[in-house]
Amino acid sequence: VVTKSLRESIKVCDSFEKDEDAKELKRCIQTVLALYEQVTANHYK
C-alpha cells in the first residue's frame, strides 16, 4: 500500500515537471520508495 501511494505521488510530480519543487519532491519520494523496498525485502527474507 505504501509503495503504491508513493508511486502515485511520483506520477503527480511528473505532471508538474516544470516545477523545481516538484522535481525535488519526486527525488525524495523515489529515495524513500527505494529505501522502503530495501527494508521490506530484508524484512521478508
C-alpha positions as protocol buffer text, in pm:
chain_id: "A"
residue {
  index: 1
  type: VAL
  ca { x: 0 y: 0 z: 0 }
}
residue {
  index: 2
  type: VAL
  ca { x: 283 y: 239 z: 86 }
}
residue {
  index: 3
  type: THR
  ca { x: 471 y: 176 z: -237 }
}
residue {
  index: 4
  type: LYS
  ca { x: 152 y: 221 z: -438 }
}
residue {
  index: 5
  type: SER
  ca { x: 79 y: 562 z: -287 }
}
residue {
  index: 6
  type: LEU
  ca { x: 442 y: 668 z: -332 }
}
residue {
  index: 7
  type: ARG
  ca { x: 427 y: 569 z: -698 }
}
residue {
  index: 8
  type: GLU
  ca { x: 106 y: 773 z: -736 }
}
residue {
  index: 9
  type: SER
  ca { x: 286 y: 1071 z: -582 }
}
residue {
  index: 10
  type: ILE
  ca { x: 567 y: 1034 z: -834 }
}
residue {
  index: 11
  type: LYS
  ca { x: 311 y: 1039 z: -1117 }
}
residue {
  index: 12
  type: VAL
  ca { x: 161 y: 1357 z: -975 }
}
residue {
  index: 13
  type: CYS
  ca { x: 506 y: 1516 z: -961 }
}
residue {
  index: 14
  type: ASP
  ca { x: 564 y: 1417 z: -1324 }
}
residue {
  index: 15
  type: SER
  ca { x: 265 y: 1628 z: -1423 }
}
residue {
  index: 16
  type: PHE
  ca { x: 438 y: 1932 z: -1267 }
}
residue {
  index: 17
  type: GLU
  ca { x: 769 y: 1869 z: -1443 }
}
residue {
  index: 18
  type: LYS
  ca { x: 838 y: 2242 z: -1493 }
}
residue {
  index: 19
  type: ASP
  ca { x: 825 y: 2299 z: -1118 }
}
residue {
  index: 20
  type: GLU
  ca { x: 1159 y: 2276 z: -936 }
}
residue {
  index: 21
  type: ASP
  ca { x: 988 y: 2189 z: -606 }
}
residue {
  index: 22
  type: ALA
  ca { x: 804 y: 1902 z: -773 }
}
residue {
  index: 23
  type: LYS
  ca { x: 1132 y: 1769 z: -914 }
}
residue {
  index: 24
  type: GLU
  ca { x: 1289 y: 1786 z: -569 }
}
residue {
  index: 25
  type: LEU
  ca { x: 988 y: 1618 z: -410 }
}
residue {
  index: 26
  type: LYS
  ca { x: 992 y: 1347 z: -676 }
}
residue {
  index: 27
  type: ARG
  ca { x: 1359 y: 1276 z: -600 }
}
residue {
  index: 28
  type: CYS
  ca { x: 1278 y: 1247 z: -229 }
}
residue {
  index: 29
  type: ILE
  ca { x: 985 y: 1016 z: -295 }
}
residue {
  index: 30
  type: GLN
  ca { x: 1195 y: 793 z: -521 }
}
residue {
  index: 31
  type: THR
  ca { x: 1461 y: 774 z: -250 }
}
residue {
  index: 32
  type: VAL
  ca { x: 1202 y: 682 z: 14 }
}
residue {
  index: 33
  type: LEU
  ca { x: 1049 y: 427 z: -222 }
}
residue {
  index: 34
  type: ALA
  ca { x: 1388 y: 266 z: -288 }
}
residue {
  index: 35
  type: LEU
  ca { x: 1469 y: 254 z: 84 }
}
residue {
  index: 36
  type: TYR
  ca { x: 1126 y: 117 z: 170 }
}
residue {
  index: 37
  type: GLU
  ca { x: 1163 y: -159 z: -88 }
}
residue {
  index: 38
  type: GLN
  ca { x: 1506 y: -249 z: 53 }
}
residue {
  index: 39
  type: VAL
  ca { x: 1369 y: -262 z: 407 }
}
residue {
  index: 40
  type: THR
  ca { x: 1068 y: -473 z: 313 }
}
residue {
  index: 41
  type: ALA
  ca { x: 1288 y: -705 z: 104 }
}
residue {
  index: 42
  type: ASN
  ca { x: 1518 y: -754 z: 403 }
}
residue {
  index: 43
  type: HIS
  ca { x: 1222 y: -794 z: 637 }
}
residue {
  index: 44
  type: TYR
  ca { x: 1073 y: -1082 z: 438 }
}
residue {
  index: 45
  type: LYS
  ca { x: 1393 y: -1281 z: 390 }
}
